Amino acid sequence: MSEIRYRPIGIIHSPFKEPKGTPIQPAGARGVKGTVEVFPEFAGCLKDIEKFSHIILIYHFHLIKGWEPEVKPFMDDNPHGVFATRAPARPNPIGISTVRLVRVDGNILHIEEVDIVDGTNLLDIKPYVPEFDVREVGKKGWLDENVHKLPSARDDERFIK
């Protein structure tokens, strides 16, 4: 299998200068503001994005140095397979966050509900559309007993190696 390469299309800016203390999901980052600086050569790709209230950011976890097949996620003390978690240390350190789009100023997107470390490379943006993205679920695995911890859960640097 050949290597896959991506190039950043922008940089995400947030008040979080390091992983420690960063909210672990956008739902735990209510009121946290940031910006997405889309590189000028991709500014034309933003046409009509201001018509969406939320966007999905796809990015590279640039501070992750390695990964393990099993991890202890932020909201549980038991090990789980990395694919059964949202841990940032993964075979391909790709993150996704659905954030609120507040406004667009040229190639700068003003966002809220940011759970991303400042300086993170942006790989792609997609509009969030509830009819496409929301699904009724019957079970949430190990998170059924832990999802109540989300509002106060913060990164404790357990995945930085």
N, C-alpha and C positions, 0 to 999 in steps of 0.2 A: 504494500500500500504506500502511496506517495504522501509526502508531507503536504499539509494544507497551511497556507499563509494568509493572514489578513493584515490589512493596514488600518490604523486608526483613522476615523473620520472627524474626531474631535477630542476634547478633554472635558471631563466632568469636574466642576469646582464645588466644594462643600466646606462647611466649617470643621470637618473632621480631618485633622492633619496626620492621624495615625489610626490603625484599626481599633486599638483599645478605646472602648467607650462608644464606638459607633453603633447605632441601632442595627439590629440584624435583619430587619425587613422594613419596607416602607410603612406598613401599618403601625410600626413602633416608632416612627419618625414624624408624627403629626406636628405640623408647624415648622419643621426644619427646612430652611430655604437654601437653594443653591442655584448654580447656572450650568448650562451646557454650552461650551464654546465649540460650535461646529466650524471646522476649517473652511476658509473662504472658497476653496474649490468645490465644496459640497453645499454651499449656501443655496443654490438653485433647487436642491433636493428638498428644501423646507417649504416650498410653495404649498399653501393651504393647511399646513400643520397647525396654525393658530385656531383652526375650527374644531380642534379636539380638546377636550378637557383633561385628558390623561394620555400619556405616551409610555411606551415600553422602551427602556434603555437596555441595550445589550453591550456588555463591556468585558474587559480583561482584568482579572484580579492580578495586578502587577506586583503585589508584594508577596504572593504565594511562591514558595520555593520547591515544594514537593507535595506528595499526597500519599495516603494510605488507603487500602481497600475498605477498612473499617475505621469509623471515627466515633468519638463521643460528641454529639452536636451540642450547640449552645443551650438548649432547653431540656437536656436529659443527661443523666450520668451513665447510661448504658450504651455500649457500642452498637452501632448499626452500620450496614453497608453504606458506603458513601453515596450510592445512587438512591438510597432511601432517606437522604438528608438534603439540606440546602447548604451544607458546609462549603466554604470557598475553596478548600484544598481538594481538587478534583483532578482526574487525568488531563482534562482540558479546563484550565481555570477561567471559565466563562461565567459571568454573572448576568442576571436579569433583574430589573426593578421596574415596577409600574409606578410612575410618579405623576403628580398633578402638574399640568402645564399652565402657568400663570399668565405669561405673555411672551411675545417674541419681539426682539429688537435686532433686526438684521439677521446676523448669524449667531446671536446669543439667545438661548432659550432660558427663561426664568422658570424655575421649578420649585415644588415643595414636596415634602415627604421623602427627603433624600436620606438614603441609608448607605451612601457610597463615600469612600475615602477621597479626599481632594487629590487631584492630579491623575485620576484613573482614566485610562484610554477608552474612548467610546468606539465601539465597533459598528453599531447600527442603531436605528431608531425605527419603531413601528408604532402606528396609532393603536391605542387601546380601544376596542369596540366590545362592549359587554356581550352582544349577540354572538360574537366570535370567541370571546375569551372566558366567559363565565360558564361554569358547568356545575350542575348539582352533583354532589358527591355523596356516597354512602359511607365511606370510611376514610380516615386520615392517618391510618397506621399508628405508630407510636406517638404521634402528635395529638391524638384524641385526648390523651391524659395530660398534655403539656402546653397546648396552644394558649391557655390562659396566661402563661408566663410572658407572652410576646410584648405587651406594653412596656415592661421593665427590662427585657433582655437586652444585653449589650455585649459587644465583642470583647473578649478577655484575652485576645491574642493567642488562643490555643492552636490556631492553624498557621501561624507565622513560624517558619522553621529557618 
